[in-house]
Amino acid sequence: MAEKTFEMNTILGENSTYEGTLNVKGSLRIEGNFNGELNADSLVIGKKAKVHADIKAPSIIVGGVVEGNISENKQLTLQSTGRIVGDVQTEKLSVEEGAVLHGKCNMTAK
């Protein structure tokens, strides 16, 4: 079965800041600063992004900084520039050399 792909339909730019709850049907890319709660089908956190949030998304790529917990995740990719400070619940985890994960990681198989 082919994996579901998502169209990038929401972008928070590098010079942008958002506070609150953000729910996205589809893909979200964050290049700026975000504080609050995130729910998306697919999430990309850029290398310069700073996210202070609890995140629920099936697919996440982290290239920047995340401070908060990640749950309801099927695939988490932590790039070499990425840093997560918080607990992670995921089915699949990919960590590149140089990445930092400071917290508990609970991996569940489905």
TAUR-V908475 format. One record per residue. N is the residue number from 1. OMEGA is omega as a letter, one per 40 degrees, with the letter a starting at -180 (* if undefined). Layout:
n	omega
N	OMEGA
N	OMEGA
This chain:
n	omega
1	a
2	i
3	i
4	i
5	a
6	i
7	i
8	a
9	i
10	i
11	i
12	a
13	a
14	a
15	a
16	i
17	i
18	i
19	i
20	i
21	i
22	i
23	a
24	i
25	a
26	a
27	i
28	i
29	i
30	i
31	a
32	a
33	i
34	i
35	i
36	a
37	a
38	i
39	a
40	i
41	a
42	a
43	i
44	i
45	a
46	a
47	a
48	a
49	i
50	a
51	i
52	a
53	i
54	a
55	i
56	i
57	i
58	a
59	a
60	i
61	a
62	i
63	a
64	a
65	i
66	i
67	a
68	a
69	i
70	i
71	a
72	a
73	i
74	a
75	i
76	i
77	i
78	a
79	a
80	i
81	a
82	i
83	i
84	i
85	a
86	a
87	a
88	i
89	a
90	i
91	a
92	a
93	i
94	a
95	i
96	i
97	i
98	i
99	i
100	i
101	a
102	a
103	i
104	i
105	i
106	a
107	a
108	i
109	i
110	*
